[in-house]
Amino acid sequence: MQGRQFLKLGVLIRYFRWLGYDSSIYAGSFSFTGAETQNPAASAGTGDAFADFLLGYPASVARAYPGANFGGQQWYKQIFG
């Protein structure tokens, strides 16, 4: 083969660290008891938990944030040519 030929090489070295956080109950935990839809005159057992759900009135709400962290750190080496 006639003419000039080139050989190109390269190295990429970098330190990468990524830490994320995850929650064991990331979407939340909602409980509906019927306390919001009960009859005030006779309150014992007159409420409906599904009606509370449809109205959007939870009795209690919990969310674990952050639950745990994950990820890591490492040296990455790439050689190309």
Residue pairs with C-beta under 8 A, 6 or more apart in sequence:
7 81
8 81
9 79
9 80
9 81
10 79
10 80
10 81
11 77
11 78
11 79
11 80
12 76
12 77
12 78
12 79
12 80
13 75
13 76
13 77
13 78
14 75
14 76
15 73
15 74
15 75
15 76
16 73
16 74
16 75
16 76
17 71
17 72
17 73
18 71
18 72
18 73
19 69
19 70
19 71
19 72
20 69
20 70
20 71
21 65
21 66
21 67
21 68
21 69
21 70
22 66
22 67
22 68
22 69
22 70
23 63
23 64
23 65
23 66
23 67
24 64
24 67
24 68
25 62
25 63
25 64
25 67
26 63
26 64
26 65
26 67
27 63
28 61
28 62
28 63
29 61
29 62
29 63
30 58
30 60
30 61
31 58
31 59
31 60
31 61
32 49
32 50
32 52
32 53
32 57
32 58
32 59
33 47
33 49
33 52
33 59
34 46
34 47
34 48
34 49
34 51
34 52
35 47
35 52
35 59
36 47
36 52
36 55
36 57
36 59
37 47
37 48
37 51
37 52
37 55
37 57
38 45
38 46
38 47
39 46
39 47
52 58
52 59
